[in-house]
Amino acid sequence: MRNLIAAIAAMSCVAIASLAWPQGILKRLEENRLDPLLSNRNFLASLEKLDGFVRVTEKPFLMHAPSATQCVINTHVDVHGDRFCDVYISKDGEAAIRAGTAEYPVGTLVIKSKYPDEERSKTELYTVMRKMPKGYWPEHGDWEFSVLDSEKKHVLARGRVESCADCHDAYSASGYLTRTYLLEKVKDEQ
């Protein structure tokens, strides 16, 4: 009798656990549906062409070596020396970056392409910031950070990337974006 009760109890636990498992899968599928950029494949595809983006730098700006080296994660890129960068932002974030506001719409994407020279002879890598829903990473402005290879084919790092956050924290007043490359143009417009 004891064995029968133990067997029934064990089967009940297994049955209850198996009901919870599909719920977890369903929840992940629902999150993917709500956030199509959750998968790296969709994320890379969304960045393949920069059609929905605005370049906010007139010419590549100089990024000095100490800052530029923080962006290099698991790559073959030479980490020594200064780099030049162009910055692109998705159209939904353009007004915020030009105004210098700390409030960017959820889903805003900021892409920085990095070159060894001002002539843009070759792209060495891309860094991406993506504004996430409130609560994602509040101590760093709820930004997701990513580092992509030179062809935007591989995600080298993505998520709560500390080296990215460490640098961008200094710019919390302007929404965690440096904006130094915009100063002259913004001053002229105002």
C-alpha positions in Angstrom: 0.0 0.0 0.0 2.8 2.4 0.9 4.5 1.7 -2.5 1.2 2.4 -4.3 0.8 5.8 -2.5 4.5 6.7 -3.2 4.0 5.7 -6.9 0.9 7.8 -7.2 2.6 10.8 -5.5 5.6 10.5 -7.8 3.4 10.3 -10.9 1.4 13.3 -9.7 4.7 15.3 -9.3 5.8 14.3 -12.8 2.4 15.2 -14.3 2.4 18.6 -12.6 6.0 19.3 -13.7 5.2 18.3 -17.3 2.3 20.8 -17.3 4.7 23.6 -16.3 7.3 22.8 -18.9 5.1 23.6 -21.9 4.1 26.8 -20.2 7.8 27.9 -20.1 8.2 27.1 -23.8 5.0 28.9 -24.6 6.2 31.9 -22.6 9.5 32.0 -24.6 7.7 31.7 -27.9 5.4 34.6 -26.9 8.5 36.7 -25.9 10.0 36.0 -29.3 6.9 37.0 -31.1 6.7 40.2 -29.1 10.4 40.9 -29.5 11.5 39.7 -32.9 15.1 40.9 -32.3 15.5 38.5 -29.4 17.2 36.0 -31.6 20.7 36.8 -32.9 19.6 35.9 -36.5 16.7 38.4 -36.5 18.9 41.0 -34.8 21.6 40.7 -37.4 19.1 40.7 -40.2 17.6 44.0 -38.9 21.0 45.6 -39.1 22.1 44.2 -42.5 21.1 47.3 -44.3 21.0 50.7 -42.6 17.9 51.8 -44.5 15.9 52.6 -41.4 18.7 54.6 -39.8 20.0 58.1 -39.9 23.7 58.8 -39.9 24.2 61.5 -37.3 27.9 62.1 -37.9 28.9 64.2 -40.9 32.3 62.6 -41.1 34.0 59.9 -39.0 34.9 61.2 -35.5 38.1 60.4 -33.7 37.7 57.9 -30.8 40.9 57.8 -28.7 42.6 54.5 -28.0 41.6 54.1 -24.3 37.9 54.3 -25.2 38.2 52.4 -28.5 39.9 49.4 -26.8 36.9 48.9 -24.5 34.8 48.1 -27.6 36.9 45.2 -28.8 35.6 41.9 -27.5 36.9 38.5 -28.7 38.0 39.8 -32.0 41.1 39.8 -34.1 41.0 43.6 -34.4 44.2 45.4 -33.3 43.3 47.1 -30.1 46.1 49.6 -30.1 45.7 53.1 -31.5 42.9 55.5 -32.1 39.8 54.7 -34.2 37.3 56.6 -36.3 33.6 56.1 -36.0 30.3 56.9 -37.7 27.1 56.8 -35.7 23.7 55.8 -37.0 20.4 55.9 -35.1 17.1 54.4 -35.9 14.6 57.0 -37.0 12.5 56.7 -33.8 15.5 58.0 -31.8 16.7 60.8 -34.0 14.8 63.6 -32.3 16.1 62.5 -28.9 19.7 62.3 -29.9 19.6 65.7 -31.5 17.8 67.3 -28.5 20.2 65.7 -26.0 17.4 64.3 -24.0 17.9 61.3 -21.7 14.7 59.7 -22.9 14.9 57.5 -25.9 12.0 55.4 -27.1 12.1 51.7 -26.3 13.5 49.9 -29.4 15.8 52.7 -30.4 19.0 51.3 -32.0 22.3 53.2 -32.1 25.0 51.7 -34.3 28.6 52.8 -34.3 30.9 51.6 -37.1 34.6 51.7 -36.4 37.4 52.2 -38.9 41.2 52.4 -38.6 41.3 55.7 -40.5 39.2 58.7 -41.4 38.7 57.5 -45.0 36.6 54.6 -43.9 39.0 52.2 -45.7 37.5 49.2 -43.9 35.0 48.6 -41.1 36.6 46.7 -38.2 33.6 46.2 -36.1 30.2 47.5 -35.1 28.8 48.3 -31.7 25.1 48.5 -31.1 23.0 50.0 -28.3 19.3 49.0 -28.1 16.9 50.7 -25.7 15.1 48.1 -23.8 11.9 48.2 -21.7 12.1 49.8 -18.3 13.6 47.5 -15.7 16.0 45.6 -18.2 19.1 47.1 -16.7 18.1 50.3 -14.8 21.5 51.1 -13.4 22.7 51.6 -17.0 19.7 53.3 -18.6 18.0 50.0 -19.7 20.3 49.7 -22.7 21.4 46.4 -24.2 24.9 46.5 -25.7 26.2 44.4 -28.6 29.5 44.0 -30.5 29.3 42.7 -34.1 32.0 41.6 -36.5 33.0 43.7 -39.4 30.5 42.1 -41.8 27.6 42.2 -39.3 27.4 38.4 -39.6 28.3 37.4 -36.0 27.4 38.7 -32.6 30.5 38.8 -30.5 28.9 40.0 -27.4 25.3 41.0 -26.5 23.3 41.9 -23.5 24.5 43.4 -20.3 28.1 44.0 -21.5 29.9 45.6 -18.6 32.8 47.1 -20.6 30.2 49.0 -22.7 28.2 50.1 -19.7 31.3 51.3 -17.8 32.1 53.8 -20.6 28.6 55.0 -21.3 27.7 55.5 -17.6 29.6 58.8 -17.8 26.9 60.1 -20.2 23.8 59.3 -18.2 22.6 62.9 -18.4 22.3 62.6 -22.1 20.7 59.1 -22.2 24.0 57.2 -22.0 25.1 58.5 -25.4 28.2 60.6 -25.7 26.9 63.0 -28.4 30.3 64.7 -28.5 30.3 64.1 -32.3 27.1 66.2 -32.5 28.1 69.2 -30.6 29.1 71.5 -33.4 26.2 70.5 -35.7 23.7 70.9 -32.8 25.1 74.3 -31.8 24.7 75.5 -35.4 21.1 74.4 -35.6 20.1 76.1 -32.4 
